[in-house]
Structure formats: C-alpha cells, structure tokens
Amino acid sequence: MRVLAPTALALVLASSAGAQVAMQLRFEHPSVLVGESVNAFLVIANRSGGTLVVNEIGGSNLEIGFRVVRDARRDETIPRSNERFLIPNLMLRDGEAGEYLVDLARTFDIGAEGSYLVQAEAQYRGVVLRSNLVSVDLVNGIEIASTDVVLRDYERMVRRCTLRYWKRGGKEHLFLRVDEPDTPALRGVFDLGFLVRVFRPVIRADSSGRIVVLHQSGPTRYTRTEFVSGPSDVRFVDQRYMRADGSPAHPNVWRDEDLATNRLFAADQPQAEKKRTWLSRWFPVESTSRPTTTKKQTRHEAHTP
C-alpha cells in the first residue's frame, strides 16, 4: 500500500461529494497482452470518523470486491476464479488515503481477447460504495517472429516462443510469449522494453530450455534478453544493452555517456573475433529449431543488417 498526501485525499473525496469513504480506480496500462498481469490501482480515501480495516483472517469492517464485465453491450459478467482476497490487509485511519495494487488476472477469468469494464465495489456500515468505471483491453499483439523447440528429456514437451509488439506509453514495446502448441497452457508473457523496427528482432532457443532474444531498442542501442524454460515455467535470467559492435550501452536509451565505467557490462564485454559477426558473439546458444517469421512483415523489417 502507498499512503497518499492530504491533497490526494481531497481530490478523491471531491469526486464523490458527501461520501465518507471514496474510491477511484485506474489501470496501469489501457491495454495489456493476454497472459500479462492486469494491474489496477485502487485509491481509497477515508473520512468516516473511524478506522477502515480489511483482514483476510478476520475482524474486517470493510468488504471490497470488483465487478468485471466483458462486452458492455451483452453485459457479460466475468466470474471469480477463486476466493482470494484482492486486498488481503488494509488499515486506513480517518483522514488518510491509500493506493492499492490489484492484479485482476489472479482472481478473475480474464484470459480472452476483448474489452473489459471494471468497477470496484465496497460495503461499509451497510452502505454500498462504488468507484468510477474504467476499461481495459486485452490484446494478442502483432506477431513478428516465432520458433518451436522440444525440451531435452521431455520428448512431447514443445515450447512455442513468439515475439509480438504492441504500443505502450506512446512507444512500441517487444513482448515474448511462451506457450505449448495445441494446448491452452500459457507459460508466460514478458515485456522486453522499447522496440525500434529497423533491425528485425531475432529469437533463438535450444533443447536445454534457453531462450535468447535480440532486438533494437534505440537509435544506436540493442537489447539482449535471456530466459530459461522448464517443464512448468519460464524464468528471466538476464538483460543487457549494447551497441552494434558489441560494446556496452547505457540502460537508459536517452543516455549514452560514461559507458566505460559501467561495471555491469565491462566484465561481460565480448572480445573481438575474426570470422564471427557481432550478432553471433551475443548468441552463445546453438538453435535446434529454425526461427520462422510470419508473412505479415512490415516495410522496416526487411532492412535486417
């Protein structure tokens, strides 16, 4: 929980004139990829004259829930997938306001592409309270490359690793999605950061479960991200930034000074090798499957160095 300043308390209460307890809801992102966390921030302001308490063990005087509707025209209410407390512990004294992070995907069956309307609901002293109504879009993203790999020692376990892009915060981002073909199992969706679609992203995977992605993330910066896939999950390993010659670049795409003192990359900077390209130096993983790209490639993707 993040306790808000008194000015924030006044703003929230002003939007609900006369309310002793007021709520405002907003999403972290207006659109998310299917499989990502659906993070919402709920602000609760208290001027009830008492202390608001939510405790998953017991002793609560405030009940908080959410109403999730898909396709407002049909008014299709999404059921809860479990009874987990969305906000397990809360204590707000009179005059305080707090902001709480809630991942709706952990409690509701939000797994299909589409638009969803969400409203927070609470009960306090027999009165039903409601927040503002907000919307979020679940999208699949635009696929630009993929590769399949069979995990070693698991002959029937295939991982499909797909690169997709989507706009976030006014800029294009690259995402990695890992799932099992012909099954509903989704092993993870990961935001790899800014994407500049001049150099076409490259993905490599091998039977040990290693997944390496290289993409352009700035005018002169490239990002290399590594994951490892096991029988039941996909884990992040490392992410680093470099220029086209393999030298380290600053994590902030808009800063590019004092790179020689960046210890994070200095120890791992590749040595110059004859007869090997800069691309191969950053891919020390042998691919057992050939990457495939979708037919829908943009004009920029044809300019691969």
Order of alpha helices (4+ residues) and beta strands (2+ residues): beta-alpha-beta-beta-beta-beta-beta-beta-beta-beta-beta-beta-beta-beta-beta-beta-beta-beta-beta-beta-beta-alpha-alpha
